[in-house]
């Protein structure tokens, strides 16, 4: 009787801080979120985040290709209504090719760990009302619907 070989082990996904050389991948992931920008502008956004101690941008690269597979950006700050720090996920994106491979869950867990380490008492995020699959993903990860979000544009962004 022959034995079938076990499938080769996939290298574990690694979460790391974003670096200047991630600008192209960041540009692609922001496009996935519906906020397209050229790589040059993505590089400028990376630099802006580096100078803000309350902001953290983490990425996951595909272990085979090195291309970015996902990102999460967190903002931890004091929240007056709670009288304590809170963490807001300002961006979470996964490439279509990486969906269903644990990248989003890994990034959420990292954001939650970062928030706890910073003393945050809660973590929150928003998702556009038309992103129904994202809503289901967040529910499956233990997130609950909170408040409605109202937006008034003050500029071109």
PyMOL commands that set and color helices and strands:
alter all, ss='L'
color gray80, all
select helices_A, chain A and resi 20-33+39-50+96-98+103-117+132-140
alter helices_A, ss='H'
color red, helices_A
select strands_A, chain A and resi 15-17+55-61+68-79+84-94+123-125
alter strands_A, ss='S'
color yellow, strands_A
deselect
rebuild
show_as cartoon
